[in-house]
Amino acid sequence: MVETIQWTGRGVVMIDQTRLPFEETYVTCRTYGEVADAIRGMVIRGAPAIGVAAAMGVALGVEAASAADLDNEVERICATLAATRPTAVNLFWAIGRMKKVYASMRGRPLEEIRARLVAEAQLVYREDIAINQAIGRHGAPLVPDGKTVLTHCNAGALATAGYGTALGVVRAAVEGGKKIDVFSDETRPFLQGARLTVWELQHDGIPATLITDNMAGHFLKSGRIGCVVVGADRIAANGDVANKIGTYGVAVLAKENGVPFFVAAPISTLDLTLASGSQIPIEQRPAAEVTHVFGTPVAPAGTAVENPAFDVTPSRYVSAIITERGVARAPYGESLGRLAAAPAQAG
């Protein structure tokens, strides 16, 4: 399994996802600012992985802080990390968890506070892997045997601390003996499907076929696709799902062709404070991601660009939401609330 991120004595070490699949290189972040830069620059990406990185970033920041103005320094660290990417709610969940731990330790010796925050960050990491494995166990029975699974973007080990959400469902289905293969949308403009998902599946020996995003409808109509499984960056209380741009189109095409559309995500991705997906903030990315491919321009100079990183799929297109605590189905306002209130089952 791919090691996405690790806490080490040298700092926070993460695989550089901007270099994959051609270079398997690692970045060592020695300050919380470097962790923030890595999140913003998509060295590390995927909602659960961003959450783990943020937790480690807080711990790293406090390790270098002085006791003199610690409360304000913790606020600065958390604010810097929170400003990196606005859509993935796991980022804010992890920061909030670390702030709560810090508040419980206020007034204790600095070394105790540092040790406690490091331990919590490492716990977030371990829990994420266990959560993803539980998502896989709940999701595997939904995957039709002998069919193809369509994915969009990368919701695998690289998007998490390990194992993956959507690809965790695929991995668990394969581990359970199902004969399946995967079609991976290339996922323009950042090509996470082409660069990351196919690379991961090849590492695991799971048959993978790359298709362009605009081929999805063709194959969904063909009868070959047994289900679609994607991840999520934020899920509203009514089941509307924010995920990588292009997910909405895949969901509409799946519905039109009678193909189940599943979302795999941890409970930490739920944002039950938002009534619907219309309230989810959508990150805008640099124009060069659209006008250039690997640094090579593919559009005329001065081309106007819109580059939202995410879109929102209305819950009516979602067949089920797979979490570590079970599978939610419509009406999501009820089922997601029940799962969010249920005791944790991962482990």
Secondary structure, DSSP 8 states (H G I E B T S, - for coil): ----EEEETTEEEEE-TTTTTT---EEEE-SHHHHHHHHHTTSS-SHHHHHHHHHHHHHHHHHT--STTHHHHHHHHHHHHHTS-SS-HHHHHHHHHHHHHHHHHTTS-HHHHHHHHHHHHHHHHHHHHHHHHHHHHHHGGGS-TTSEEEE-S--SGGGSSSS-SHHHHHHHHHHTT---EEEEE--TTTTHIIIIIHHHHHHHT--EEEE-GGGHHHHHHHT-EEEEEE--SEEETTS-EEEETTHHHHHHHHHHTT--EEEE--GGGEETT-SSGGGS---B--THHHHEETTEE-S-TT-----BSEEEE-GGG-SEEEETTEEE-SSHHHHHHHHHHS-----
